[in-house]
Amino acid sequence: MSRVFNFSAGPANLPTEVLEQAQSELLDFNGTGTSVIEMSHRSADYMKVAQAAEQDLRDLMGIGDNYKVLFLQGGATLQFSMVPLNLTRDKKQADYFSTGIWSQKAIKEAQKFCQVNITSSAEANNFCSINDKSSWNFNPEAAYVHYTPNETIGGLSFDSIPQTGDVPLVADMSSCILSEPIDVNKFGIIYAGAQKNIGPAGLTIVIIREDLIGNAVDNTPSLLDYSTQASADSMSNTPATFSWYMAGLVFKWLKDKGGVSEINKINHAKAAKLYQAIDESDFYHNPVAINNRSIMNIPWTLKDSSFDKEFLEKSVRAGLVNLKGHRSVGGMRASIYNAMPTEGINKLINFMNDFASGK
């Protein structure tokens, strides 16, 4: 069997070394005679797995002791509800940036719990650029400011972290976490679904400043209250044990690669290659403003959409899979997360060039 290059937006490809290690440990984890899949989350052996994963993530991101790191379930989408439920007890208003489909979904959910002010919307720009900071409209009464640093579907990315003063900044980093160094201290909450840059689906990472815990609105379901999860070290119920274990392997792999700063250099080089191939071609087009282009999710269209089906069929035969763009925007999209090797980018570019030259 020959593995293909998987450009899926998520669940996404994982490092081959991580998959091989998991495979070697699957039947007998650490000499226990059982699989990690079968192991109690409260056993001493599994607790070591969980604690090591948290510490490695803290090391990679420089997470201070004044933050809790939670390993939850429900995907980033559940955080669309948990954030307002936990942060709007005293202030029933929140600021949201609208920069694409995922931020719009977060807004729609938050509106069930509080009054949402749209700080800035990229809709008039067809979600192809972020409005200038001078036009941003913050509500001084907001309980928090929410934004999506990287829009997975449209490939739109902020080029800097919004400055919100004393108002907690909340970020959905599902498709960009661990792709570049950030100052965690600038955030009140960071959350991310695991299935892009961390591990298998089923796990959600939440990094939350401790002073924001314990203020959930009345009648918040227990499992949606951050204080419940934090006080139980994310084990108030059975967590996604296998996904947590796999995330720990990915964290160790990333540390072995030199950490986030080193993988960021590789990510920028990969993205620059692919954008250059698109920009230098009269057959392909990327609509996103250059300073707002994502290094994780790169969409493009073909000169004639009638070629889309043929492009996708031939790309699969070439060992390049899941390049179809999201149904809402069409075209193509390559998600090139940390685990995508440069070899995959090179092969994709060669295929794109060959395809275009034949038309």
C-alpha positions in Angstrom: 0.0 0.0 0.0 1.2 3.5 -0.8 -0.1 6.4 1.3 -1.5 9.3 -0.6 -1.1 13.0 0.2 -4.3 14.0 2.1 -5.3 17.6 1.8 -8.5 17.3 3.8 -9.6 20.2 5.9 -10.4 17.8 8.7 -10.2 15.2 9.9 -6.8 15.8 8.4 -3.6 13.9 7.9 -1.5 13.0 10.9 2.3 12.6 11.0 3.3 9.2 9.6 5.7 8.7 12.6 2.8 9.2 15.0 0.6 6.7 13.2 3.4 4.2 13.2 4.0 4.6 16.9 0.3 4.3 17.7 0.2 1.2 15.5 3.1 -0.4 17.4 1.5 0.3 20.8 -2.1 -0.5 19.8 -2.3 -4.1 21.3 0.1 -3.6 24.2 0.6 -0.1 25.6 3.7 0.4 27.6 3.8 -3.3 28.7 0.4 -3.2 30.3 -0.9 -6.0 28.0 -3.9 -3.9 27.0 -4.6 -1.2 24.4 -4.7 2.4 25.3 -8.2 2.3 23.8 -9.3 -0.2 26.5 -7.6 1.5 29.4 -9.5 3.3 32.2 -9.0 7.0 32.0 -8.5 6.9 35.8 -5.8 4.3 35.7 -2.3 5.3 36.7 -0.9 4.4 33.3 -3.5 6.6 31.5 -3.1 9.5 33.9 0.5 9.6 32.9 -0.5 9.9 29.3 -3.0 12.7 30.0 -0.6 14.7 32.2 2.3 14.4 29.7 0.1 15.6 26.9 -1.0 18.6 28.9 2.6 19.5 29.9 3.9 19.1 26.3 1.2 21.4 25.1 2.0 23.9 27.8 5.7 23.8 26.8 4.9 24.2 23.0 2.6 27.2 23.5 4.2 28.8 26.6 1.0 28.4 28.6 1.4 30.0 32.1 0.2 28.6 35.4 -2.7 31.1 35.4 -4.4 29.2 32.6 -6.2 25.9 32.7 -5.9 23.5 29.8 -9.0 21.4 29.2 -9.3 18.3 27.0 -13.0 18.3 26.2 -15.5 16.8 23.7 -18.2 18.3 21.4 -15.8 19.9 18.9 -15.2 23.6 18.5 -18.9 24.0 17.6 -19.9 23.3 21.2 -17.6 26.1 22.3 -19.9 28.5 20.3 -22.3 27.9 23.2 -20.0 27.3 26.1 -18.2 30.7 25.7 -21.3 32.9 26.1 -22.7 30.6 28.7 -19.6 31.1 30.8 -18.7 34.7 30.2 -21.9 36.7 30.1 -23.2 36.5 33.6 -22.5 40.1 34.4 -22.5 41.5 30.9 -25.1 40.3 28.3 -23.2 41.7 25.3 -20.3 40.4 23.3 -18.3 41.5 20.3 -17.8 39.2 17.3 -15.7 39.5 14.1 -17.5 38.1 11.1 -14.9 36.8 8.7 -16.3 33.7 7.2 -18.6 30.7 7.6 -17.2 29.5 11.0 -17.3 32.9 12.6 -20.8 33.3 11.3 -21.8 30.0 12.9 -20.3 31.2 16.2 -22.3 34.4 16.0 -25.5 32.6 15.3 -25.1 30.5 18.4 -24.0 33.3 20.6 -27.2 35.3 19.7 -29.2 32.7 21.6 -27.5 33.7 24.8 -26.5 37.4 24.5 -26.6 40.5 22.4 -24.0 40.3 19.7 -22.2 43.4 18.3 -20.5 42.8 14.9 -17.1 44.5 15.5 -16.2 44.1 11.8 -17.6 42.1 8.9 -15.8 41.0 5.8 -19.0 40.0 4.0 -18.9 43.1 1.8 -15.4 42.0 0.7 -16.8 38.5 -0.1 -14.7 37.3 2.8 -11.5 37.9 0.9 -9.9 40.5 3.2 -10.1 41.8 6.8 -11.3 45.4 7.2 -8.8 48.0 8.3 -8.4 48.3 12.0 -9.5 51.9 11.9 -13.1 50.7 11.0 -13.4 48.2 13.8 -16.3 49.0 16.2 -15.8 47.6 19.7 -18.6 47.8 22.3 -17.1 49.0 25.6 -19.8 47.0 27.4 -18.9 43.7 25.8 -18.1 40.7 28.1 -15.6 39.5 25.6 -14.4 39.8 22.0 -14.5 36.7 19.7 -12.7 36.1 16.5 -11.6 33.3 14.2 -7.9 33.9 13.4 -8.0 31.5 10.4 -11.2 30.7 8.4 -10.8 27.1 7.3 -13.2 27.3 4.4 -12.3 30.7 2.8 -8.6 30.7 3.6 -8.9 34.2 5.3 -6.5 34.9 8.1 -5.8 37.8 10.5 -2.3 39.2 10.1 -2.2 40.3 13.8 -4.0 39.7 17.1 -6.8 42.2 17.8 -6.0 44.5 20.7 -8.9 44.4 23.1 -7.5 46.0 26.3 -9.1 44.6 29.4 -11.9 42.8 27.5 -11.1 39.1 27.3 -10.2 38.0 23.8 -11.6 34.6 22.7 -10.2 32.8 19.7 -11.4 29.8 17.7 -8.0 28.4 16.6 -9.2 25.1 15.2 -7.3 25.4 12.0 -4.3 27.3 13.0 -3.3 26.2 16.6 0.3 25.2 16.9 1.1 26.5 13.4 2.8 29.6 14.5 4.0 31.1 17.8 1.5 33.2 19.8 1.5 35.0 23.1 -1.1 33.1 25.0 -1.3 35.9 27.6 -3.1 38.1 25.1 -6.1 35.7 25.2 -8.8 35.0 27.7 -9.8 31.7 25.9 -8.3 29.8 23.1 -10.2 26.8 21.8 -9.6 24.3 18.9 -11.0 21.1 17.5 -8.3 18.6 17.4 -8.9 17.1 14.0 -6.7 19.5 12.0 -3.4 20.2 13.7 -3.6 18.1 16.9 -5.0 14.6 16.4 -8.1 12.6 15.6 -11.6 14.0 15.8 -13.4 13.8 19.1 -11.2 16.0 21.2 -11.4 19.8 21.8 -8.6 21.8 23.4 -9.7 24.8 25.6 -7.1 27.1 27.1 -8.8 29.4 29.6 -7.5 32.0 32.0 -8.4 31.0 35.5 -10.2 34.2 36.4 -12.8 33.5 33.7 -13.8 30.2 35.3 -16.7 30.0 37.8 -19.0 32.6 36.3 -21.4 30.6 34.2 -24.9 31.9 33.9 -27.7 30.3 35.9 -29.0 26.9 34.7 -25.9 26.2 32.6 -25.7 22.4 32.2 -23.0 21.0 34.4 -20.8 19.7 31.6 -20.9 23.0 29.8 -19.6 24.9 32.9 -15.9 25.4 32.6 -15.6 25.1 36.4 -17.0 21.6 36.3 -14.4 20.5 33.7 -11.5 22.4 35.3 -12.1 21.0 38.8 -12.1 17.5 37.5 -9.1 17.9 35.2 -11.3 17.3 32.2 -12.5 14.0 33.6 -15.9 14.8 35.0 -17.1 12.1 32.6 -15.1 9.7 30.4 -13.0 11.8 28.0 -12.0 11.0 24.4 -9.2 8.8 25.7 -7.7 7.7 22.3 -7.8 11.1 20.8 -6.1 12.5 23.9 -3.4 9.9 23.7 -2.9 10.6 20.0 -2.7 14.3 20.7 0.1 13.6 23.1 2.0 11.7 20.5 1.6 14.7 18.1 2.8 17.1 20.7 5.9 15.0 21.2 6.4 14.8 17.5 6.2 18.6 17.2 8.7 19.1 20.0 11.1 16.7 18.3 10.7 18.9 15.1 12.0 21.9 17.1 8.7 23.2 18.4 6.2 25.7 17.0 8.7 28.3 15.8 10.4 25.7 13.6 7.2 24.2 12.2 6.1 27.8 11.5 9.1 28.3 9.2 8.2 25.1 7.3 4.6 26.1 7.1 5.4 29.5 5.6 7.7 27.9 3.1 5.1 25.4 2.0 2.4 28.1 1.6 4.7 30.4 -0.2 5.4 27.7 -2.8 1.8 27.0 -3.4 0.7 30.6 -3.6 3.5 31.4 -6.0 2.4 28.5 -8.3 -1.2 29.9 -8.2 -0.2 33.5 -8.7 2.2 32.9 -11.6 -0.4 30.9 -13.5 -3.1 32.4 -15.6 -5.1 29.1 -15.1 -5.5 29.3 -11.3 -6.7 32.1 -9.1 -6.7 32.8 -5.3 -9.1 35.7 -4.4 -7.8 36.4 -0.8 -5.9 39.6 -0.1 -2.2 38.8 0.1 -1.8 40.1 3.7 -4.8 38.0 4.8 -3.9 34.7 3.2 -3.9 31.6 5.3 -0.8 29.4 5.6 -3.0 26.5 6.5 -6.0 26.5 4.1 -5.4 27.6 0.5 -8.4 27.8 -1.8 -8.2 28.5 -5.6 -10.4 28.3 -8.6 -9.6 27.1 -12.1 -9.9 29.3 -15.2 -13.0 27.4 -16.3 -15.0 25.5 -13.7 -15.9 22.9 -16.3 -12.4 21.5 -15.7 -13.1 21.0 -12.0 -14.3 17.4 -12.2 -11.4 16.3 -14.4 -8.9 18.0 -12.1 -10.3 16.2 -9.1 -10.4 12.8 -10.9 -6.8 13.1 -12.1 -5.5 14.4 -8.8 -6.9 11.3 -7.0 -5.1 9.1 -9.5 -1.9 11.0 -8.9 -2.2 10.3 -5.1 -3.5 13.8 -4.2 -6.8 13.5 -2.4 -9.5 15.8 -0.8 -8.7 18.8 -2.9 -12.3 19.7 -3.6 -13.3 23.1 -2.2 -16.1 23.5 0.3 -19.5 23.3 -1.3 -20.2 26.9 -0.3 -17.4 28.4 -2.3 -16.5 25.8 -4.9 -13.2 25.4 -6.6 -10.3 23.7 -4.9 -8.7 23.9 -1.5 -5.5 22.4 -0.1 -5.3 22.2 3.7 -1.6 22.0 4.5 -1.4 21.6 8.2 1.7 20.8 10.2 1.7 17.2 9.2 1.7 17.8 5.5 5.3 17.3 4.2 6.9 19.6 1.7 7.0 16.6 -0.6 3.2 16.8 -0.8 3.3 20.4 -1.8 5.9 19.8 -4.5 3.8 17.0 -6.0 0.7 19.1 -5.9 2.4 22.0 -7.7 3.8 19.7 -10.4 0.4 18.2 -10.9 -1.2 21.6 -11.2 1.4 22.8 -13.7 1.0 19.6 -15.8 -2.8 19.9 -15.7 -2.8 23.5 -16.7 -0.3 23.0 -19.6 -2.7 20.4 -21.1 -5.5 22.9 -21.4 
